Amino acid sequence: MERQGSRVHGWFDRIVTDGAPAASRREIGPSSGTGTKPVPAESFLERERPRAPRGEGDSVKAVVIGAGGIGGYFGGRLAAAGHDVRFVARGARLEALRRDGLTVQSPAGDLSLPVRATDDPGEIGEADYVLVCVKTRQLPSVLGTLAPLIGPDTAVLPLQNGVEAPAEVAAAVGQEAVVPGIAKIIAFLDGPGRIRHVGGAGSLTFGEWDNKETPRVKRLKDALDEAGVTAVVPDDIWRELWAKFLFVVPLGGLGAVTDATIGEFRSRPGTRRLLEEAMTEIHRLAQARGVALPADIVPATLAFVDQQPAEGTSSLHRDIASGRPSELEAWTGAVVRLGERSGTPTPVNGFLYEVLGLRESRAAQAR
């Protein structure tokens, strides 16, 4: 299996928000997370031509936990390619999937297909792959439901933002079952059972906990590639996770505290310096935890920030500004917690966390 070595811009991706109208937001990052131009839709449509029916031996059984933008898109692509895909959802999403199936609007080709959906993972049995696609704040509520899906060779892919989700999932199902992953796509709910994908190619980056090459990783990569999804197996999955973390967390925290667009806080000397210092704290934290990010990761990331739309904002910023629950604990909160555990000072991120934590607390009381 060919593995992809890490390039600095290959670590950056868009910030995905389920349920946000496309017209109301500007996403941050390159279209596919590789620093390349969007792949023309024609090339994806070419890959979506009808295929011969697959035999049982080459089909994977995948369970998607969370039928939002990410889960709906990647699960839909696998299902359309003939794989056995089951969705775990609740409420209106579950009812819509059972009644109307799944619809995906995408420059890679639209999909509309019946799918199998349930609110009880116990009905499904052991799976080859479990894609955990809920938001970080929802993760604790699903961890206890995973056991019936886990067999001796099952791979569980946590696809949450942040760097703590793999360990949280490992505590529930065992480290040997966890294959850390990163979703790189702009995909969001356009109503229950309806997914809208905009921008460039959707991709999944994933790898074994110890970065070894294994048959289950190769099999998933092959299945995704055939389904029209770019699948990347890097040399070091932890370096990928932390490089993304270094990009999104300072950008989200500073934007939310200042209530400023990316163009505003990157162009003001004082706030730009805070952005750089917050990134530097995360770089030092990664080093303290044994993750070898490139020496120039901070200036390279700042240069990448300068390429983003001036009016851009992060999902964290938008959620907090709107009084909605956010991923603050998994982003800036994680920097502070991990810094305390490793003895790594994080004063800038600590300040951002305390200010935003107070705002979140007030919003929660008002809800």
Secondary structure, 3 states (H helix, E strand, C coil): CCCECCCHHHHCCCCCCCCCCHHHCCCCCCCCCCCCCCCCHHHHHHHCCCCCCCCHHHCCEEEEECCCHHHHHHHHHHHHCCCEEEEECCHHHHHHHHHHCEEEECCCCCEEECCEEECCHHHCCCCCEEEECCCHHHHHHHHCCCHHHCCCCCEEEECCCCCCHHHHHHHHHCHHHECCEEEEEEEEECCCCEEEEEEEEEEEEECCCCCCCCHHHHHHHHHHHHCCCEEECECCHHHHHHHHHHHHHHHHHHHHHHCCCHHHHHHCHHHHHHHHHHHHHHHHHHHHCCCCCCCCHHHHHHHHHCCCCCCCCCHHHHHHHCCCCCCCCCCHHHHHHHHHHHCCCCHHHHHHHHHHHHHHHHHHHHC
